[in-house]
């Protein structure tokens, strides 16, 4: 892997959908760089510090959210003189997003009073009253023709289906939830999944015309759903719960066909490969070093070492953190859930065992690999083009798993800790973020044999 030099950032960083550009927030400035050379393409100045950024789907426009001033500023990458500023006055702006056609901006006011659709073509606007959430509760179909918006009135949750062409409401129906958490279209746009708040375990599958196709409830008491994700192929729906279980539903019957338990001790019989991160002292006996360096441990200097993975045999007992019972939002259950590009693998993290990353084989319905780290896992992301998983723990190393094994990669930058990471959409570049800096890594193409993808 090849790494660039560290560059400054003070907020969000995002690749453009076409993977050609990288937008970086530096205080009140928006810096747009070329991904290949990292040269500055455009530099825009906002009126306040940038809180969040979002690219338009066509990669020609980009919006900046300013929290200190409830305002949105949008910029054109190829028309630097074009500017757009949206201010809803006393209503405020809690969140903003692009429409699929890249020519409309949807804003949600403070206290979820209304959702406004702003046109960049004719300055017209359309209002939808009482949206359920600011940043959640809105989903677009993959073809960009329709938008589903959750609203709430008279103590009931509703789903509004809007046309993204005219922004007219095509239909409204009541949703059987106590307090809807979020919604998501299936990859083929044939169904909507709606799930309730953590206080009520309820997963609902609706058709676009308002028919409830299936209602799933794994248990009655206890905290419910924590994470949900469609597989890229659209055949599976993964549901991560607070009971430390991962359940996978099939799209034909909407029945559970796989249940995976995150247990603190993995025992035989189990064919899983367990990779444990260890420190390996470096052998410096053959080098001519000064006496002060060799007396490191006695003088308070750490002994030189490198990080590597060690394959351990089962049984394996994982570090377990019992969540406090007197605090809200307990760190328990499946808090991280992500599908591989081919829908054959899924990685999870149980928040009560945050140092372990579980990789499940959906084809064989078994645990394929487990990676046990020294520090809690902060972020994980699959390569969008091959079966390669990259994750970080806030250390100076980058960790990687492929079908051939697991690897530790040291980031060759001084005082750089990988706190977050993102892939470009074409899988050619990896963005690594520290607290106040970032760098990019060129990832080599992964060659996978046909045997790795066999279904036997």
Secondary structure as UniProt FT lines:
FT   STRAND          2..3
FT   STRAND          7..8
FT   STRAND          13..15
FT   TURN            17..18
FT   STRAND          21..26
FT   TURN            27..28
FT   STRAND          29..34
FT   TURN            35..37
FT   STRAND          40..45
FT   STRAND          52..55
FT   TURN            57..58
FT   STRAND          61..66
FT   TURN            67..70
FT   STRAND          71..76
FT   TURN            80..81
FT   STRAND          83..87
FT   HELIX           89..91
FT   STRAND          95..98
FT   TURN            100..101
FT   STRAND          104..108
FT   HELIX           110..112
FT   STRAND          114..119
FT   TURN            120..122
FT   STRAND          125..129
FT   STRAND          138..140
FT   TURN            142..143
FT   STRAND          146..153
FT   TURN            154..155
FT   STRAND          156..163
FT   TURN            164..166
FT   STRAND          169..175
FT   STRAND          180..185
FT   TURN            187..188
FT   STRAND          192..196
FT   TURN            198..199
FT   STRAND          203..206
FT   TURN            208..209
FT   STRAND          212..216
FT   STRAND          225..230
FT   TURN            232..233
FT   STRAND          236..241
FT   TURN            242..243
FT   STRAND          245..250
FT   TURN            251..253
FT   STRAND          256..261
FT   STRAND          265..266
FT   STRAND          273..281
FT   TURN            285..286
FT   HELIX           291..294
FT   TURN            295..296
FT   HELIX           297..299
FT   STRAND          305..312
FT   STRAND          316..317
FT   TURN            325..326
FT   STRAND          334..339
FT   TURN            341..342
FT   STRAND          345..350
FT   HELIX           351..353
FT   TURN            354..355
FT   STRAND          356..361
FT   TURN            362..365
FT   STRAND          366..372
FT   STRAND          379..382
FT   STRAND          388..392
FT   STRAND          397..402
FT   TURN            403..404
FT   STRAND          405..410
FT   TURN            414..415
FT   STRAND          420..423
FT   TURN            425..426
FT   STRAND          429..433
FT   STRAND          437..442
FT   HELIX           450..453
//
